[in-house]
Amino acid sequence: IQESIITKSTVLAEKWREIGISIRITAQGIYKVTLLYTE
């Protein structure tokens, strides 16, 4: 039972890391566009 919990948490951690990376990329894109339009 504990092994499955560890596996689930590992999969969740992977998903959240991917989400975090995509959010960061999106934020960088928005930031660059904002810089372009504010100049």
JOMO-V903524 format. One record per helix or strand of 2 or more residues. SS is the DSSP state (a for helix, b for strand). FROM is the first residue (numbers start at 1). LEN is the number of residues. If there is no record, write none. Layout:
# JOMO-V903524
((SS,FROM,LEN) (SS,FROM,LEN))
This chain:
# JOMO-V903524
((a,2,37))
